[in-house]
């Protein structure tokens, strides 16, 4: 049975919505990676300035172990 005009439009709409979703997911992953890198660089700079892991943790409300993990992420 051939598709009606409404079905064709609906098919195009869902394909477009899926393509938009996938593109936005890539953009979000890239932005998250950039944000994580900036945070890690800032933590490293604070550590070079003399702050301890505990000091950084207190300032960010993170456990010092988590601060260490962030500093060692690649």
Secondary structure, 3 states (H helix, E strand, C coil): CCCCHHHHHHHHHHHHHHHHHHHHHHHHHHHHHHHHHHHHHHHHHHHHCCCCHHHHHHHHCCCHHHHHHHHCCC
